[in-house]
Amino acid sequence: MPASIAPAAEIPTTKPHRVATSDTPIALSVTQLTRRHGETKAVDGLTFEIHEGEVFGLLGPNGAGKTTTISVLSTLLKPHGGEARIFGASIREDVAGVRAKIGLVPQNISLYPSLTAAENIRFFGRMYGVKPPLLDQRVDELLELVGLDKRRDDRVGVYSGGMKRRLNLAVSLVHQPRLLLLDEPTVGVDPHSREHIFDIIRNLKRGGTAILYTTHYMEEAENLCDRLAIMDEGQIAATGTLNELLATRGCAETILLRGAHPSQVKSRFATHPDVREIDSEGDTCRLLVSRASGLLGPLQDLTKNNPNVSIQITPMSLGDLFLHLTGKELRD
């Protein structure tokens, strides 16, 4: 059952084009936000901000605290510490004001299967306080936006998973929120629906909507988000653009060695000034390095003594960075 939603003021149907910069107004400001589940801190002192017209990604594995963060920011859960303000409205002191400004797309589908697509949008529009004739216009616009206009009178219960995901996004947009909270919106969807959702997000961004996007998919984070926060065990390990994150860690490239004994690799490369970190699994070793060219000589010596060793050098990836920061691999 969808959560109850406070009525919102009607919002104009068009927004000016904006590009997010450091001078763009702040949509969401989070300061030392904390939420416990029993003795466990599911959200542990988060601090970050999102600007208008920006897609900000929370990247982390299942259980990292991403959904709890979304639930607290959307006022479905109360924080145990810290504060967050959405266009100035406090999640602690102004719940109605916050809910009027946000659109929430939860990980679990929040639709009524016995209603049609049009009826679902209309229902949520009334909950948000959107009145005719604007509501009639929004129903038509949103069904076209998510590619369901030809299925508007079909009951949602017969929809595919991808169609439900797209409609789930549509109902969150009926009141034209200024901040969109997306919690793993593409889990289990087909490639066509995923690309459609990405296109919608990019269009919303161009219109000035601020977007918080949680995901555990590397490709989504790299291609969709302007800035990223790498999250694990309730905490943020690093924040910035992908290039900033890679640059500040001093890791430009990855060297993958297969067929070499880890102890041999560590004894040979651990003290090299260009090597930032070495990890291993079985007979595969990964070296995170600042400059692979500085290791060509030692690598050549290694392969001379062991011709079965294979070497692969690639630019540092977001997956490598996540491993570097958390000591874990982020798997889809």
C-alpha positions as CSV (number, residue, x, y, z in Angstrom):
1,M,0.0,0.0,0.0
2,P,1.5,3.4,-1.0
3,A,2.4,5.7,1.9
4,S,0.0,8.6,2.7
5,I,1.2,11.8,1.2
6,A,0.6,15.4,2.3
7,P,-1.2,17.7,-0.2
8,A,1.1,19.9,-2.2
9,A,0.6,23.3,-3.8
10,E,0.1,23.2,-7.6
11,I,3.3,23.7,-9.4
12,P,3.7,25.4,-12.9
13,T,3.7,23.0,-15.8
14,T,7.0,24.2,-17.2
15,K,10.4,24.9,-15.8
16,P,13.3,26.9,-17.2
17,H,16.4,25.1,-18.4
18,R,19.2,25.0,-15.9
19,V,22.6,23.5,-15.6
20,A,23.8,22.5,-12.1
21,T,26.8,24.4,-10.9
22,S,28.2,25.3,-7.5
23,D,26.3,28.6,-7.8
24,T,23.0,26.8,-8.5
25,P,20.5,26.8,-5.6
26,I,20.8,24.0,-3.1
27,A,17.9,21.6,-3.3
28,L,18.9,19.2,-0.5
29,S,21.2,19.8,2.4
30,V,22.1,16.8,4.6
31,T,24.0,17.3,7.8
32,Q,25.2,14.4,10.1
33,L,22.1,12.4,9.4
34,T,21.7,9.3,11.5
35,R,19.2,6.5,11.8
36,R,19.5,3.3,13.8
37,H,17.9,-0.1,13.5
38,G,18.3,-1.4,17.0
39,E,21.9,-1.1,17.9
40,T,23.0,-0.8,14.3
41,K,23.5,2.6,12.6
42,A,21.9,2.0,9.2
43,V,22.7,5.7,8.4
44,D,25.8,7.0,10.2
45,G,26.4,10.7,10.1
46,L,25.8,11.4,6.4
47,T,26.6,14.9,5.1
48,F,26.2,16.0,1.5
49,E,24.2,18.4,-0.7
50,I,22.4,18.4,-4.0
51,H,21.9,21.3,-6.3
52,E,19.0,22.0,-8.7
53,G,19.5,20.3,-12.0
54,E,21.9,17.7,-10.6
55,V,21.8,13.9,-10.5
56,F,23.5,12.8,-7.4
57,G,24.2,9.1,-7.0
58,L,24.4,7.1,-3.8
59,L,26.4,4.0,-4.9
60,G,26.6,1.1,-2.6
61,P,25.8,-2.6,-2.2
62,N,22.5,-3.9,-0.8
63,G,22.5,-3.2,2.9
64,A,24.7,-0.1,2.6
65,G,21.9,2.1,4.0
66,K,20.7,3.7,0.8
67,T,17.0,2.8,1.2
68,T,17.0,3.9,4.8
69,T,18.5,7.2,3.7
70,I,15.7,7.7,1.2
71,S,13.1,6.7,3.8
72,V,14.4,9.3,6.2
73,L,14.7,12.1,3.6
74,S,11.1,11.4,2.4
75,T,9.9,11.6,6.1
76,L,8.7,8.0,6.1
77,L,11.3,7.4,8.9
78,K,12.4,9.9,11.6
79,P,16.1,10.6,12.0
80,H,17.8,9.8,15.3
81,G,20.3,12.5,14.7
82,G,21.3,15.2,12.3
83,E,19.2,17.2,9.9
84,A,18.2,17.5,6.3
85,R,16.5,20.4,4.5
86,I,14.8,20.3,1.2
87,F,14.6,23.8,-0.3
88,G,14.8,25.1,3.2
89,A,12.1,22.8,4.7
90,S,13.2,20.7,7.6
91,I,12.5,16.9,7.6
92,R,12.1,17.2,11.4
93,E,9.9,20.3,11.6
94,D,8.1,20.7,8.3
95,V,7.0,17.3,7.1
96,A,4.1,18.7,5.0
97,G,6.4,21.2,3.4
98,V,9.0,18.5,2.6
99,R,6.4,16.2,1.0
100,A,5.1,19.0,-1.1
101,K,8.5,19.4,-2.7
102,I,9.6,15.8,-3.3
103,G,8.6,12.9,-5.5
104,L,9.4,9.5,-4.1
105,V,10.0,6.4,-6.3
106,P,10.5,3.5,-3.9
107,Q,12.3,0.3,-4.6
108,N,9.1,-1.6,-4.1
109,I,6.3,-0.9,-6.6
110,S,3.7,1.4,-5.0
111,L,0.8,1.1,-7.4
112,Y,-2.8,-0.2,-7.2
113,P,-2.9,-3.2,-9.5
114,S,-6.7,-3.2,-9.8
115,L,-6.7,0.4,-11.2
116,T,-5.7,1.4,-14.7
117,A,-2.5,3.5,-15.4
118,A,-4.6,6.6,-15.8
119,E,-6.6,5.9,-12.6
120,N,-3.3,5.4,-10.6
121,I,-1.9,8.8,-11.8
122,R,-5.2,10.5,-11.2
123,F,-5.5,9.0,-7.7
124,F,-2.0,10.1,-6.6
125,G,-2.6,13.5,-8.2
126,R,-5.6,14.0,-6.0
127,M,-3.6,12.9,-3.0
128,Y,-1.0,15.6,-3.9
129,G,-3.8,18.2,-4.3
130,V,-3.5,18.6,-8.0
131,K,-6.9,19.8,-9.4
132,P,-8.6,19.7,-12.8
133,P,-8.0,20.8,-15.4
134,L,-4.2,20.6,-14.6
135,L,-4.7,17.0,-13.3
136,D,-6.2,15.9,-16.6
137,Q,-3.3,17.5,-18.5
138,R,-0.8,15.8,-16.2
139,V,-2.3,12.4,-16.7
140,D,-2.0,12.7,-20.5
141,E,1.5,14.2,-20.3
142,L,2.9,11.6,-17.9
143,L,1.5,8.6,-19.8
144,E,3.1,9.9,-22.9
145,L,6.3,10.6,-21.1
146,V,6.7,7.0,-19.8
147,G,5.4,5.4,-23.1
148,L,2.2,4.0,-21.7
149,D,-0.4,6.3,-23.4
150,K,-1.6,3.4,-25.5
151,R,-2.0,1.2,-22.4
152,R,-3.6,3.9,-20.2
153,D,-6.9,1.9,-19.7
154,D,-5.3,-1.4,-18.9
155,R,-5.2,-2.5,-15.3
156,V,-1.8,-2.3,-13.8
157,G,-2.0,-5.9,-12.6
158,V,-1.4,-7.1,-16.2
159,Y,1.6,-4.9,-16.8
160,S,5.2,-6.2,-17.1
161,G,7.8,-5.4,-14.5
162,G,9.3,-2.7,-16.7
163,M,5.9,-1.1,-17.4
164,K,5.2,-1.0,-13.7
165,R,8.5,0.7,-13.0
166,R,7.8,3.4,-15.6
167,L,4.3,4.0,-14.1
168,N,5.8,4.1,-10.6
169,L,8.0,6.9,-11.9
170,A,5.1,8.7,-13.5
171,V,2.9,8.8,-10.4
172,S,5.8,10.4,-8.4
173,L,5.9,13.3,-11.0
174,V,2.3,14.2,-11.1
175,H,2.7,17.3,-8.9
176,Q,6.0,18.2,-10.5
177,P,8.3,17.9,-7.5
178,R,11.5,19.9,-7.3
179,L,13.5,17.0,-5.8
180,L,13.1,13.4,-7.0
181,L,14.2,10.5,-4.8
182,L,14.8,7.4,-6.8
183,D,15.6,4.2,-4.9
184,E,17.0,1.5,-7.3
185,P,14.4,2.4,-10.0
186,T,15.7,0.0,-12.6
187,V,16.0,-3.2,-10.5
188,G,14.6,-6.1,-12.6
189,V,13.5,-4.1,-15.6
190,D,14.1,-4.9,-19.3
191,P,16.8,-3.0,-21.2
192,H,14.1,-1.0,-23.1
193,S,12.4,0.2,-20.0
194,R,15.8,1.0,-18.4
195,E,16.8,3.2,-21.2
196,H,13.4,4.9,-21.2
197,I,13.8,5.7,-17.5
198,F,17.3,7.1,-18.1
199,D,16.0,9.4,-20.8
200,I,13.3,10.6,-18.5
201,I,15.8,11.3,-15.7
202,R,18.1,13.3,-18.1
203,N,15.1,15.4,-19.3
204,L,14.1,16.1,-15.7
205,K,17.6,17.2,-15.0
206,R,17.7,19.5,-17.9
207,G,14.5,21.1,-16.6
208,G,16.1,21.9,-13.3
209,T,14.8,19.0,-11.1
210,A,17.3,17.8,-8.5
211,I,17.6,14.0,-8.3
212,L,18.9,11.7,-5.7
213,Y,19.6,8.3,-7.3
214,T,20.5,5.2,-5.4
215,T,22.0,2.2,-7.2
216,H,24.4,-0.7,-7.0
217,Y,25.0,-0.7,-10.7
218,M,28.4,0.7,-11.7
219,E,27.3,1.5,-15.3
220,E,24.3,3.5,-14.1
221,A,26.4,5.5,-11.7
222,E,29.1,6.3,-14.2
223,N,26.8,7.3,-17.1
224,L,23.9,9.0,-15.3
225,C,25.2,10.8,-12.2
226,D,26.9,14.2,-12.1
227,R,28.4,13.5,-8.7
228,L,28.6,10.4,-6.6
229,A,28.8,9.4,-3.0
230,I,30.3,6.0,-2.3
231,M,28.3,4.5,0.6
232,D,29.0,1.4,2.7
233,E,27.8,0.3,6.1
234,G,25.8,3.5,6.6
235,Q,28.7,5.9,5.9
236,I,29.9,7.8,2.9
237,A,33.5,6.9,2.0
238,A,34.0,9.6,-0.6
239,T,32.0,12.2,-2.6
240,G,32.7,14.0,-5.9
241,T,32.6,13.6,-9.7
242,L,34.0,10.3,-11.0
243,N,37.2,12.2,-12.2
244,E,37.5,13.9,-8.9
245,L,37.2,10.7,-7.0
246,L,39.8,9.0,-9.1
247,A,42.2,11.9,-9.0
248,T,42.1,12.4,-5.2
249,R,42.9,8.8,-4.6
250,G,46.0,8.9,-6.7
251,C,45.0,5.9,-8.7
252,A,45.0,6.3,-12.4
253,E,45.3,2.8,-13.7
254,T,44.8,-0.9,-12.7
255,I,47.2,-3.7,-13.4
256,L,45.6,-7.2,-13.4
257,L,48.1,-10.1,-13.1
258,R,46.8,-13.6,-13.6
259,G,48.9,-16.7,-12.9
260,A,51.4,-15.1,-10.4
261,H,51.5,-16.1,-6.8
262,P,50.2,-13.3,-4.6
263,S,53.2,-13.5,-2.2
264,Q,55.6,-13.1,-5.1
265,V,53.6,-10.1,-6.4
266,K,53.5,-8.4,-3.0
267,S,57.2,-8.9,-2.3
268,R,58.1,-7.5,-5.7
269,F,55.7,-4.5,-5.9
270,A,54.4,-3.5,-2.4
271,T,57.1,-0.9,-1.9
272,H,57.1,0.5,-5.4
273,P,56.3,4.3,-5.2
274,D,53.7,4.0,-8.0
275,V,51.7,1.2,-6.3
276,R,48.8,2.4,-4.1
277,E,47.2,-0.9,-3.2
278,I,47.5,-4.7,-4.0
279,D,44.7,-7.2,-3.5
280,S,44.4,-10.8,-4.6
281,E,42.0,-13.6,-5.1
282,G,43.3,-17.0,-6.0
283,D,46.1,-16.6,-8.6
284,T,44.8,-13.1,-9.7
285,C,46.3,-9.9,-8.3
286,R,45.0,-6.4,-8.8
287,L,47.4,-3.5,-8.5
288,L,46.0,0.0,-8.2
289,V,48.7,2.3,-9.4
290,S,49.3,6.0,-10.1
291,R,51.4,5.3,-13.2
292,A,51.6,1.9,-14.9
293,S,54.5,3.0,-17.1
294,G,56.7,3.2,-14.0
295,L,56.2,-0.6,-13.5
296,L,57.0,-1.8,-17.0
297,G,60.5,-2.9,-16.1
298,P,59.5,-5.0,-13.0
299,L,56.5,-6.4,-14.9
300,Q,58.8,-7.6,-17.7
301,D,61.1,-9.3,-15.2
302,L,58.1,-11.0,-13.6
303,T,56.9,-12.5,-16.9
304,K,60.5,-13.6,-17.9
305,N,60.6,-15.8,-14.8
306,N,57.0,-16.9,-15.2
307,P,55.8,-17.0,-18.8
308,N,52.3,-18.2,-17.7
309,V,51.6,-14.8,-16.1
310,S,49.3,-12.5,-18.1
311,I,49.2,-8.8,-17.7
312,Q,46.2,-6.4,-18.3
313,I,46.5,-2.6,-17.8
314,T,43.3,-0.5,-17.8
315,P,42.3,2.9,-16.6
316,M,41.0,3.0,-13.1
317,S,37.3,2.2,-13.0
318,L,34.5,3.0,-10.5
319,G,34.5,-0.6,-9.4
320,D,38.3,-0.5,-8.7
321,L,37.7,2.7,-6.7
322,F,34.9,1.2,-4.7
323,L,37.2,-1.8,-3.8
324,H,40.0,0.7,-3.0
325,L,37.8,2.7,-0.6
326,T,35.8,-0.1,1.1
327,G,37.9,-3.3,0.6
328,K,34.9,-4.9,-1.0
329,E,33.8,-5.6,-4.6
330,L,30.5,-4.1,-5.7
331,R,28.7,-6.8,-7.6
332,D,25.4,-6.4,-9.5
